[in-house]
């Protein structure tokens, strides 16, 4: 699986299981609306998906590519 450029990808690029997606986001429309207001939402959804599926490679990629943003959020 290609985990490069995760800021340009979403849960919908990695998962087509409707139940898993429903557990992570309310709806596709709501997800993209919320993403416009809060871009870091994508990182949180991908982290939750990685943890749910025990995908350590995806988790590491998200944490690396969103490192500055996640650290800034944690320091607020």
FENMO-V899527 format. One record per backbone hydrogen bond with DSSP energy under -0.5 kcal/mol. NH is the residue of the N-H (numbers start at 1). CO is the residue of the C=O. E is the energy in kcal/mol with one decimal. If there is no record, write none. Layout:
nh=[NH	NH]
co=[CO	CO]
e=[E	E]
This chain:
nh=[3	8	9	13	14	14	15	18	21	22	23	24	24	25	31	32	33	34	35	36	37	38	41	42	44	45	46	47	48	49	50	51	52	53	54	55	56	59	60	61	62	63	64	65	66	67	70	71	72	73	74	75	76]
co=[1	5	6	10	10	11	11	16	17	18	19	20	21	21	27	28	29	30	31	32	33	34	38	39	40	41	42	43	44	45	46	47	48	49	51	50	54	55	56	57	58	59	60	61	62	64	66	67	68	69	70	71	73]
e=[-0.7	-1.8	-1.4	-2.1	-0.5	-1.2	-1.8	-0.8	-2.5	-2.4	-1.7	-1.1	-0.7	-2.9	-2.7	-2.2	-2.1	-3.0	-2.4	-1.4	-1.2	-2.4	-2.5	-1.2	-1.9	-2.4	-2.5	-2.6	-2.4	-2.4	-2.6	-2.6	-2.6	-2.2	-0.7	-2.9	-1.0	-2.1	-2.5	-2.1	-2.7	-2.5	-2.2	-2.8	-2.3	-1.0	-2.9	-2.5	-2.4	-2.2	-2.1	-1.3	-1.0]
